[in-house]
């Protein structure tokens, strides 16, 4: 999956604070996994960390 400049910045910010979380969110987006409550929580945490 090719990343836009904005997505690259987002994942860089998240990865600096929690690399495993960034990998989990990226993998879920790249593979189109079903959104479960635990995955939703990970995405919300990633958004919080990217600020």
ZANU-37532 format. One line per 10 residues: number of its first residue (from 0); for each residue x, y, z of C-alpha. Coordinates in steps of 0.25 Angstrom, whole numbers, padded with zeros to 4 digits. Layout:
NUM	X,Y,Z | ... $
//
This chain:
0	0000,0000,0000 | 0006,0013,-0004 | 0005,0024,0006 | 0001,0039,0003 | 0010,0049,0010 | 0000,0052,0020 | -0001,0037,0024 | 0014,0036,0024 | 0014,0047,0034 | 0003,0041,0043 $
10	0010,0027,0043 | 0023,0033,0046 | 0017,0041,0058 | 0010,0029,0064 | 0022,0020,0062 | 0031,0029,0069 | 0022,0027,0081 | 0017,0013,0079 | 0023,0005,0068 | 0014,-0007,0070 $
20	0002,0001,0070 | 0006,0007,0057 | 0008,-0006,0051 | -0005,-0012,0056 | -0013,0000,0050 | -0005,0000,0037 | -0007,-0015,0035 | -0022,-0014,0038 | -0024,-0003,0027 | -0015,-0010,0017 $
30	-0022,-0023,0018 | -0036,-0017,0020 | -0039,-0025,0033 | -0053,-0024,0039 | -0054,-0013,0049 | -0055,-0019,0063 | -0057,-0011,0076 | -0042,-0014,0079 | -0037,-0010,0066 | -0046,0003,0067 $
40	-0039,0006,0080 | -0025,0004,0074 | -0029,0014,0063 | -0034,0024,0073 | -0021,0023,0081 | -0013,0025,0069 | -0021,0037,0065 | -0018,0042,0079 | -0003,0039,0079 | -0002,0046,0065 $
50	-0006,0060,0071 $
//
